[in-house]
Amino acid sequence: MTTQTPFLRQPPAEQALEAADRRSFIKTAGASAAALGLLSVAGTSAYASAAAPTLPALPVGADNFYRSDKVSLQKVAFQNQYGMQIVGNLYLPKSSNAAQLPALVVGHPMGAVKEQSANLYATKMAEQGFAALSIDLPFWGESEGKARNAVAPDLYAEAFSAAVDFLAAQDRVAAGRIGGIGICGSGGFIISAAKIDPRLRAIATVSMYDMGAVTRNGYGKSQTLVQRKAKLAQAAELRNQEYRSGQPIFQNYLPVVLPKDADPVTAMYHSFYRTPRGIAIPAGYTLEQTQNRTLASAVKFMNFYPFNDIETISPRPLLFIAGDQAHSREFSEDAYQRAAEPKELHWVRGANHVDLYDRANLIPWAKLSAFFNQHLAA
């Protein structure tokens, strides 16, 4: 892995400006600064527990760190087209006697790592007879990439194609029967990959974010063009400061301690990423350094349009899964409307965005299994 880039706290002036931006956005959009499209994740091979005075009870069925004696696990590494090492966990069903298996690549939420949600999905799908590979996107977790936590949507999409390269070369994998699952931001990244990589034969997204749309427009298109340009101006000034200092300036997108006046979206993410329910911390990181990135990097999402030309994926099938109570449901609805047949939008009743990260009792495993068994058939 590459050497970790040191993290710096925001200068006081930028902290004040960011706080003002946050308050303004909460007032107009009913969401936190996370709604600027810059929320999601953290962690990797080392785990830690949050030292909080009061920890919320785990939601029913929450099992992010699920392990199974029905599958084998192998740590793997492979290169993308740019020579960067991508690290993943390959899960294989122990009970299958098939010479070759249908396979899935599973991507974690934006800013997260494979230990958050992706491993759970890969393990559960391996139990159902698939070879399943969870990956760390470049710049995150155990995968290479410098600066750490950088936003690079093209390289995120490339990671899915690199995973297909790897899977197709494995003896136990049927090279022509590979699909994928993208969770949260990875839903947009895998769609971006699938548009130009027909080897991804079937694609499912879960709690999908269009990181481009949410960064440009906020939730529900609540961010004005004036606000967008102000954010770009702020990012440009921070980039000037980073160049002069030689050090990145990271934002505090998700506080380690939940503020008493936190809005519901921030509280929801905090309940997963900042408690033992979902904490995963990469070696060399602190909890505060997870869920974090620079604004100068994050605004690159404004040039990311994963749903443009989504109809060209057809006739390969698309399955969009989202909670009917999710603040992010607009992105699955948008993708579904734009996509060509065959396509399906599946609502999970009563589920919010994060519920589908780890609540094994709500995640529609049977739906996923049936979808991939049908479309990755021999």
Buried (B, 14 or more C-beta within 10 A) or exposed (E): BEEBBEBEEBEEEBEEBBEEBBEBBBEBBBBBBBBBBBBBBBBBBEEBEBEBEEBEEBBEEBBBBBEBEBBEBEEBBBEBEEEBBBBBBBBBBEEBEEEBBBBBBBBBBBBBBBBBBBBBBBBBBBBBBBBBBBBBBBBBBBBBBEBBBBBBBEBBBBBBBBBBBBBBEBEBBBEEBBBBBBBBBBBBBBBBBBBEBEBBBBBBBBBBBBBBBBBBBBBEEBBEEEBBEBBEEBBEBBBEBBEEEEBBBBBBBBBBEBEEEBBEBBEBBBBBBBBBBBBBBBEEBEBBBBBBBBBBBBBBBBEBBBBEEBBEBEEBBBBBBBBEBBBBBBBBBBBBEEBEEBBBBBBBEEBBBBBBBBBBEBBBBEBBBEBBBEBBEE
